[in-house]
């Protein structure tokens, strides 16, 4: 793969990961809902297609409120059976927060200079931060390639993090699909599962 192709690929991967990270990081605001709706044509046949069909004639503010309520009941404990978006919960024997996976994820962030925002007061193995790391590494791979540097180590780091720290996300997506009340978060779960599986194949081919 030549440099322009690799650069374009990494840019697209970073955008995909950042979109998913934003979807999981916080309840949607008006700007995020607007950005999602603006991509309707490009995603007409994907996992978000049912959401776009429902949203076509919906009032924007009503839609935002509905999505925020679904986010809150899914991820912020505002329901009888919330979903915990943390690697430790899915990978530790006891299903607890702040376990070894959190410590290891934080170590990797520090290794690559990813700073967790001070405003982010949740455990660092949150799915949004793990997805954001993949976006950051894709950006660095693009920059290295464009500077004429060898990106092999960065690509290997992404393969390793995807394998060692994001395998649990499939089970998270299963739980989101079971409990989501909106087509949007049901679709986000499917999109995340598809994206991670496809990216594993892409990275494996490089």
C-alpha positions as CSV (number, residue, x, y, z in Angstrom):
1,X,0.0,0.0,0.0
2,X,1.5,3.3,-1.0
3,X,1.6,6.4,1.2
4,X,-1.5,8.2,-0.1
5,X,-3.6,5.0,0.2
6,X,-2.3,4.4,3.7
7,X,-2.9,8.0,4.7
8,X,-6.5,7.9,3.4
9,X,-7.2,4.6,5.1
10,X,-5.9,5.9,8.5
11,X,-7.9,9.1,8.1
12,X,-11.1,7.1,7.5
13,X,-10.4,4.8,10.4
14,X,-9.8,7.7,12.8
15,X,-13.1,9.3,11.8
16,X,-14.9,6.0,12.3
17,X,-13.4,5.4,15.7
18,X,-14.0,9.0,16.8
19,X,-17.7,8.8,15.8
20,X,-18.2,5.7,17.9
21,X,-16.2,7.1,20.8
22,X,-18.5,10.2,20.8
23,X,-21.6,8.0,20.7
24,X,-20.5,6.1,23.8
25,X,-18.9,9.0,25.7
26,X,-21.9,11.1,26.6
27,X,-25.6,11.7,25.9
28,X,-26.0,13.3,22.5
29,X,-26.3,17.1,22.2
30,X,-27.9,19.0,19.3
31,X,-24.6,19.2,17.4
32,X,-24.0,15.5,17.5
33,X,-27.6,14.7,16.5
34,X,-27.2,17.1,13.6
35,X,-24.0,15.5,12.5
36,X,-25.5,12.0,12.7
37,X,-28.5,13.1,10.6
38,X,-26.3,14.8,8.0
39,X,-24.7,11.4,7.3
40,X,-28.0,9.7,6.5
41,X,-27.4,9.2,2.8
42,X,-24.0,7.6,3.4
43,X,-25.4,5.1,5.9
44,X,-28.7,4.4,4.2
45,X,-28.1,0.6,4.2
46,X,-26.1,0.1,7.4
47,X,-27.0,-0.6,11.0
48,X,-28.3,2.9,11.5
49,X,-30.7,2.7,8.6
50,X,-33.8,2.1,10.9
51,X,-32.9,5.1,12.9
52,X,-32.6,7.3,9.8
53,X,-36.0,6.1,8.7
54,X,-37.6,7.0,12.0
55,X,-35.8,10.3,12.2
56,X,-36.7,11.5,8.7
57,X,-39.8,13.4,9.9
58,X,-39.0,13.7,13.6
59,X,-38.6,17.0,15.5
60,X,-34.9,17.6,16.2
61,X,-35.3,18.5,19.8
62,X,-37.7,15.7,20.6
63,X,-35.3,13.3,18.9
64,X,-32.4,14.6,21.0
65,X,-34.4,14.2,24.2
66,X,-35.4,10.6,23.3
67,X,-31.8,9.7,22.5
68,X,-30.5,11.3,25.7
69,X,-33.0,9.4,27.7
70,X,-32.0,6.1,26.1
71,X,-28.3,6.9,26.7
72,X,-29.0,7.6,30.4
73,X,-31.0,4.4,30.9
74,X,-28.4,2.4,29.1
75,X,-25.1,3.7,30.5
76,X,-25.8,6.0,33.5
77,X,-27.8,3.6,35.6
78,X,-31.2,5.1,35.1
79,X,-32.9,1.8,34.6
80,X,-33.2,-1.6,36.3
81,X,-30.6,-3.2,34.0
82,X,-28.0,-0.7,32.8
83,X,-25.0,-1.6,30.6
84,X,-21.6,-1.0,32.1
85,X,-19.3,0.3,29.3
86,X,-16.1,-0.7,31.0
87,X,-13.6,-3.4,30.0
88,X,-13.1,-4.5,33.7
89,X,-16.8,-5.4,34.1
90,X,-16.6,-7.7,31.1
91,X,-13.2,-9.3,31.6
92,X,-12.7,-9.6,35.4
93,X,-13.9,-12.8,37.1
94,X,-16.0,-10.8,39.6
95,X,-17.4,-8.4,37.0
96,X,-16.2,-5.4,38.9
97,X,-15.0,-1.9,38.0
98,X,-11.4,-0.7,38.3
99,X,-9.8,-4.1,37.9
100,X,-6.6,-5.1,36.0
101,X,-8.0,-4.2,32.6
102,X,-8.4,-0.6,33.7
103,X,-4.8,-0.4,35.0
104,X,-3.5,-1.9,31.7
105,X,-5.6,0.4,29.5
106,X,-4.3,3.4,31.5
107,X,-0.7,2.1,31.0
108,X,-1.2,2.0,27.3
109,X,-2.7,5.5,27.2
110,X,0.3,6.9,29.0
111,X,2.7,5.0,26.7
112,X,1.2,6.7,23.7
113,X,0.7,10.1,25.4
114,X,-3.1,10.0,25.4
115,X,-4.3,12.2,28.3
116,X,-7.7,11.4,29.8
117,X,-9.6,14.8,30.0
118,X,-10.0,16.0,33.6
119,X,-13.7,16.4,32.9
120,X,-13.9,12.6,32.2
121,X,-14.5,11.3,35.8
122,X,-15.3,7.7,34.9
123,X,-13.0,4.6,35.0
124,X,-10.4,4.8,32.2
125,X,-11.3,1.5,30.6
126,X,-14.5,3.1,29.3
127,X,-15.3,2.0,25.8
128,X,-15.2,5.6,24.6
129,X,-11.6,6.1,25.7
130,X,-10.5,2.8,24.2
131,X,-12.0,3.7,20.9
132,X,-10.4,7.2,21.1
133,X,-7.0,5.6,21.5
134,X,-7.5,3.7,18.3
135,X,-8.3,7.0,16.6
136,X,-5.2,8.6,18.0
137,X,-3.0,5.8,16.8
138,X,-4.5,5.9,13.4
139,X,-3.7,9.7,13.2
140,X,-0.1,9.0,14.3
141,X,0.2,6.3,11.7
142,X,-1.0,8.7,9.0
143,X,1.4,11.4,10.2
144,X,4.3,9.0,10.3
145,X,3.6,7.7,6.8
146,X,3.3,11.2,5.4
147,X,6.6,12.1,7.0
148,X,8.4,9.2,5.4
149,X,8.7,7.3,8.7
150,X,8.1,3.6,9.2
151,X,4.6,3.1,10.6
152,X,5.1,-0.6,11.3
153,X,5.3,-0.1,15.1
154,X,2.1,2.0,15.2
155,X,0.2,-0.5,13.1
156,X,1.4,-3.3,15.4
157,X,0.3,-1.3,18.5
158,X,-3.2,-1.0,17.0
159,X,-3.4,-4.7,16.2
160,X,-2.4,-5.4,19.8
161,X,-4.8,-3.0,21.5
162,X,-7.7,-4.2,19.3
163,X,-6.9,-7.8,20.2
164,X,-6.1,-7.3,23.9
165,X,-8.4,-4.6,24.9
166,X,-11.4,-4.4,22.6
167,X,-12.5,-8.0,22.2
168,X,-14.9,-7.5,25.1
169,X,-16.8,-4.9,23.1
170,X,-18.8,-7.6,21.2
171,X,-20.4,-8.6,24.5
172,X,-21.1,-5.0,25.3
173,X,-22.8,-4.6,21.9
174,X,-25.0,-7.6,22.6
175,X,-26.2,-6.1,25.9
176,X,-26.9,-2.8,24.3
177,X,-29.0,-4.4,21.6
178,X,-31.0,-6.3,24.3
179,X,-31.7,-3.1,26.3
180,X,-31.8,-0.2,23.8
181,X,-35.1,1.6,23.5
182,X,-34.2,3.6,20.4
183,X,-33.1,2.5,16.9
184,X,-30.1,4.7,17.3
185,X,-28.4,2.9,20.1
186,X,-29.4,-0.5,18.7
187,X,-27.8,0.6,15.5
188,X,-24.7,2.0,17.3
189,X,-24.2,-1.5,18.8
190,X,-24.4,-3.2,15.5
191,X,-22.1,-0.6,13.8
192,X,-19.5,-0.9,16.6
193,X,-19.5,-4.7,16.2
194,X,-19.1,-4.4,12.4
195,X,-16.5,-1.7,12.6
196,X,-14.2,-3.6,15.0
197,X,-14.5,-6.9,13.0
198,X,-13.7,-5.1,9.8
199,X,-10.9,-3.2,11.3
200,X,-9.3,-6.4,12.6
201,X,-9.2,-7.6,9.0
202,X,-7.9,-4.3,7.7
203,X,-5.0,-4.2,10.3
204,X,-4.3,-7.9,9.7
205,X,-3.8,-7.1,6.0
206,X,-1.2,-4.4,6.5
